[in-house]
Amino acid sequence: MGELAEQLRKELDRYSAGGKLPSSRVLVDRYRVSPVTVSRALAQLAAEGLVVTRPGAGAFRAVPRESGSAALGDTSWQEVALSADGAAELVPRTVDASGVLATLASPPPGVIEFNSGYLHPSLQPEQAMGAALSRAGRRPGVWARPPVEGVPELREWFARSIGGAITAAEVLVTSGGQSALTTALRALAPPGAPVLVESPTYPGMLAIARAAGLRPVPVPVDPDGVRPALLADAFRATGARVFVCQPLFQNPTGATLAPERRGEVLRIAREAGAFVIEDDFVRRLAHEDSGPLPRPLAADDPDGVVVHVSSLTKATSPSFRVGALAARGPVLGRLRAIQVVDTFFVPRPLQEAALELVGSPAWPRHLRAVSRELKDRRDTMTTALRLDLPELALPHIPSGGYHLWLRLPDGTDEPALVAAALRAGVAVTPGRPYFSAEAPAGHLRLSFVGVTGTGEITEGVRRLRAALNGSTAGS
């Protein structure tokens, strides 16, 4: 594969910028190599930014960056954002994993898991993952050191998944989404700096920020996502250079950023000279009734405002830790440097297994099956809550993801209810860790993805009803 890539690299000058290269079949015949070798060589050139592949159309010589194409945008503003470290006021680091452990802890036997953040084993593509790992293990060189940026073909696959003008050369393979978020926050904000976050938001991200000595500043969300006017106010008030958001099926509210707000958020960040870290963590867990999904923010961002994070973990298994960072402009070099210092690289066998999995017929079948099952589970939980717990407000029913976000009645003791629920045989996630400042009310996050099926969901809600009755009587 390396020899073919080198040969093709030398021959690129024969083609004009944007010109189409010979088809894979022609290259197979010309160089007397296998189709796999051709595919991998083209992926290597795509990862280097020399070639652009278009599904169904073929491979084309990339347009040089210096050509001034408007679609490439202007990333020169990043030089200011990346060097504005001196004004930060240091704040103490706080290393607190309690918010993360709430979704990682395994409850005692017999307890129904409404606190899980991962697919139940019955929903995981275990057979397909095992077959992919077996095929990957037989690939020549699978135990060799991979490129620090990631295996080229996997970078190409992630680039196509993101869409827009993102290329394989702008993608780094990471050890899951949490690792990618850690790298992004460390790259973009110095210790002591403010970082804007949605409120409420993912506790794991808040833990990363505080462990790095950053100061999370909340920006409220509603059913249409983050509120742009409040985002602009927060940038002006704090001078922050980073905003972390989940535009699709936000955790915990399930909100999706409204179409009219998408461009507004990017414009506000760009005017503030700031980056947007887009945590696209659950795109592959859309429900059957979700309809067409909006593109990632990164796909509509020519100026390098967005640092995109995505992962295969949520749609597969907690142990299948393969994700991606995508960015444009000078910031990519900093992201790469921090990732190399922290982890060197993602193990090649896992990357090769990921390639085998997403390229197999089992992958789309798995996603369709999970999409149907998640809708059924969401509907079952929603119906059970309305029948048995109507006093718990459910402001938004998401069409993707794996949980519901409930507001407790005023005056409810949230910690007492969580403890009572566990005694009643159901583990739930408290709402307090999702807020970076004072919580406006008590909340619960109920996951429907870590249980065996709809019967357990109905029983879990019944147990939660008993817990609420008991905690109310006790008060």
N, C-alpha and C positions, 0 to 999 in steps of 0.2 A: 504493500500500500504506500509506504514512504517513497519508494522509487517512482511510482506512478504519479504521486502528488508533485514530486520535484520536476518530473518531465512536463506535466501540465502547467506548472508554474512558469517554466521557461517558455512555453508556447503561448502564453496569454497575450503577448504583444501582437500576435497575428490577428487578434480580434479587437474591434473598436469597443469603447466603453458602452456597455449595454448590449453588446453583440452576443448572439447565442452561440454556445459551444456545441460541438457534436453531441448527438444523443448518446445515452449510456450504451445502447446496442452497438453503435459505431465504435465507441471507445473500447468495448470488449473485444470486438473483432480486430481493431487496429493494433492493440497492445497485447492481445492474447492473454487476457486476465479474466478473472471471474466478475460477475456483476457486483458481488459484495465488495471486491477490491475497488471497483470504479466508484461505488457509492461512498465508501469510506474516504477515498482520495478527494472527491468533490466536497464532502463534508469538511475535510481538513482545510481546503482552500476557502470554504465559506466561513469557517471559524477565524481565518486570518483576514477576512474582509476583502478577499480578492475575487470571490465568486458569489453570486446570489442565486439560490435555487428557488424555483417556483413550482409547486406541485401541479403536475399535469402539463406544464409548459417546458420544463427543462432547466438547464443551468446557463447563466449569463455572466459575462465579465462585469464586475462591479464598477459602478461609476466612481471615479476618484473623488475623494472628499474635497480636493481643491477646485473642483469644477464649479463650485458656487451654486449647486442645486438648492433651490428654496426649500425643498422637502427635508434637507438635512438640518435646517435651522441654525441657530447661533448659540454655541455653548461657551463662549468666551466669558460670560457673566460668572461662570463657576470659579474662575480664578480669584475673584473677590470673596465669594462665599466660602471657599475652602481655606482662605488665609485669614479670615476674620476671627482668629482664636484668642487674641490678646485681651479682648474686652470682657471675657467671661469671668464672673465672680465665682470662686470655688465654693462648692457646697459639699457637706459630708456625704460620702457614699453610704447607701443602705442596701445591704444584701439580704433580701427577704424573699424566699421561695414559697411562702405559704399560699399565695394566690395560684401558683402553678401546681403545687402539690394537691390542691383541692380537687383538681381534675385528673391527677395521676394516681392518687391513692386508691388502692383496691379495698372496698368495704368488706366486712366480715361475710362469711357464707350465709346465704339466705336473704341478704340485703339487696334490694333492687337498685341498680345503678342508674340514677338520673343525673349523675355528675360526670359521666364519661365524655371525653372529647375525641374518641376514636371509634371506628366501626367495630361492632360486635364480631367475634370470630366467624359467625355464620354469614356475615356480610362481606368479609374480606375475600379477595380472590386468591385464596391460599394455593389452590391447585395450579393456577396460572402463574403465580409468583414462584412456586417450586419448579415448574417446568422452565420458566425464564432463567432462574438461577442455574439450573442444570445445563441449559444450552450455553449460557454465558461461561460457565466453568470449563467448557470444552473449546472455547475460542483460543486460538494461538495467542500467546502473549498476555493472557488475561491477568496474570499476576505481576506483570511489569508495572513500573511506575507510570501513572497516567500524566498527561499535561496538567500543570497546576490549575489551569483554567477549567479543566474538564475535558472529557472525551469529545472530540469534535462533533460526532453524529448526535450526541445528546444535547450539546449546545445548539445545534441546528434545530433539533426537535422543539426545544423550549422556545427558540426564536419564532418558529412558525406558530406555536401555540399562543404567543403573545400577539403576534400580528403587527400590522402597521409597517413602519420602516425599520423595526428592530432586526438586527442581523445576528448571526451566530457569533461574530467577533465581539459583540456587545453583551454577551452572556457569560456568567461564571456559574459553574455547578457547585452547589453547597450541600452540606450535610443536613438537609431539611430546612424548614422555614424559620425555626427558632435561631439556628445558627446564622441564617441570612440576615435576620433582623438585628442580631447582635453585631455582625460585621457592619451593616449599614449605619447603625447609630454611632458606633465607634468611629466610623470614617467621617461622618458628617457633623458631629457636634463635639467640641472639647469639653472636658470636665467642668462642671459649674454652669454650663450654658442652659438656657431654657429650651424645651422642645415641646411643640404644640401637639396635643393628643386629643382624640375624640373623647367625649364624655357621655356615657360610660365607654370603656374600651377593654381590650384584652389584658388581663393581669400579667401575663408573661412578658408583654412588651413593657409595661410599667416597671416590672422587676429588672429587666435589662437596663432601662434608663437610669433607675436609681442606683443600680450596682456600678454603673459607669460614672456616677457623680453628676448626672444630669437632673434638671428640674422640670418635671412634667407639668404643663399648664393646660387645663381642660378647656375644650371648645365643645359646647353642647351639640348633640345631634337630635334630629326628629325623624319621623318615618321616611323622610326623603333624604336622609344622610346629614352630613355636617352642614351647619347654617353659614353660608358664605359671609354675611355681614359680620357675624361674630368672629369668624376666622380672620377677616381683615382687621378687626379691632384688636384681636390678640397679637397679630404680627406687629401692629403699630405700638402696642403697649409694652411688649417684651423685647422686641428686636430679634426674635427667634429666627433661625435660619433653617429649621426643619419642622415639617408637619407630618405626623404618622397617621395614616387612615386606612380603612378597609372599605372601599367603595362598593363592594358586592357582598350582600348578605352579612352585614357587619356583626361582629361579636362584641356584645351579646344581643343587641337589639334586633338583628336580622334585617336592618334597613339597607336599601340599595340607593346609592347616590342618584338623584333625579337627573334626567338628561340636561335640563336647563342649568343645573349646578356644576356639571362636569367641567365645562370650559371656564366657568367663573372661578372655580377652585384653582385651576392651573394659572389663570391670569393673576389672581391675587398673590399666589406664591411667587410667580415670576417677577411681579412688581416689587415684592419684598426681597428679592434676591435670595430666595429660599428653595430648598428641595422638598419634594413630597415623596415620602416613603409609602409606596402602595403595597399593602399586604393583601395579595390576591389569594388568600389561603384556602378558599373553599369553592372555587369556580367549578371543580369537577364533581361537586355534590349538589347540583341543581336538581330541584324536584321535577317530576314529570309534567307538572302544569306550569312550569316557570315561563315558558315562551322563550323567544330569542334573548340571549344575554347581551348586555352592553359590552363593548370591547374594553379591555384594560385601559386605564388612563395612559399607560406608557405607549399604547398604540397610536394615540392622538397627540403626542408630545414631541415635536421636532427639536425643541430647544434644550433637552436634557434636564428638565425640571424633575421628572419622575425617576426615582430609583425603585424598580419593580421587584417584588418578592413573590415567588410562587413555589409550590411544593407538590410532590406526589403522595406525601404521607397520609393526609386525611382521607384520600380515596383508596388507600391500599391497606396499610398496617402501620402501627406506631413504630415498628422496627424497620420499615422501609423508608429510611431517612435520606431522601434525595430531593433536592430543591434547586432553585436558581435565583440568582441576582442578575438583573439587566439594567444597564445604565449607558448613557451616551456622554461623550466628552471626557475631560480630564479626570472627573470623579471616578471613572472606571479603574484608572491606575491605582488610586488610593484604596478602593474596595479590594482590588486584587492583592495589593501589598498586605493589607490587614488580614485577609483570609489566609494568605500563605504563612504569615507569622503565627497565626492562631492554630491552623489545622494542617498545613502543608497542602493537602489535597484530599478529595473524597476517594475512598478505596475503589480501585478500578473494577473489581468484580461486581460491586454494587451498581456502579454506573452501567456496566455492560448488561447486568440483569434488568435494569430499568429500560434500557434500549430494547431488549428482547421483549419485555412485557408490553410496552406501549406500541410496539410494532406488530403485535400478534392479534389475530382475530378475536381472542378472548378479551382484549381490553375494551373495545366498544360494547361488547355484550355485557361485561361487568358494569360499566357505567350506566347502561340502560336499566339493568336489573336494580342497581342501587337507587337510581332515580325514582323508579316505581315504588320501591320499598320505603324510601324516605317520605314520599308523599303519603302513603298509607299510614305510616307511623305518626307523622305530623297531624293528620286528620283525626286519628284515634285519640291522641293526647289532647288536641283542641276540644273535641267533643266531650271527653271525660272531664276536662277542667270546667267547661261551661255547665255541665250537669252537677258535678260534685263540689266544685269550688268557685262558684260564680262571683264571690267577693274578691278574688284575685284578678286584678285588671290585666288584660292581654291586649295592649295597644296596637300590636302589629303581628300579623301572621305571615312569616316569610315564605318565599317560594324556593328557598335553597338553604343549605346548611343543615344543622342537626339538633337545634335546640329552640326553646321558646323563652322569652324574657317577660317575667311577671312582676307587677307592682303589688306589694302587700298593702292591706288596709292600714290607714293611719293609726299609729300607736302600737302596731305589731312589733314585738321584740324579735328581730331577725335572728340573732344568734340562738335565742331560746327555741325558736321554731326549727332551725336547722338541727339542733341537738335532739329535739322531740321527734323529728322525722326519722333520724337515725335509730332512735329507740323503737320507733314504730316499724322499722324494717325498710326504709327507703332513704338513700343518700342523695341529697340535693346540694347545689352550689349556692352559697350565699352571694348576695349582690354587692356587698360592701367592697370587696377587693377590685371591682371593676371601675371604681371611681378614684381619680387621682387627688381629689379634694373631698370636701364634705358631700355625702350622699344626700340627695333631695328627699329620699324616701327609702323604705326597705324594699328589697327586691329578691327574687329567686331566679336562677337560671336552671331550667329543666331540660336535660338532654334526652332525646328518644333514640339515640343511635347505639348505645352500649348495652341494650337489653336484648333478650332473646326474640321478642316479637310483640305484637299488639296486645296479647293477653297480659303480659307483664306490665305494659304501660297502664292498662286499665286498673290492675291491682295496685300499682305504685301510686296512682292518683288517689285510690281509695285509702291507702295507708297515710298519704299526706293529709287527707281530710281528717282522719283520726288524730294525727299529730297536731293539726291546727286547733281542733276542738280541745285537745288536752292542754295545749299551751295557753289557750284563751281562758280555760277554766282555772288553770293554775295561777293566772295573773289576777 
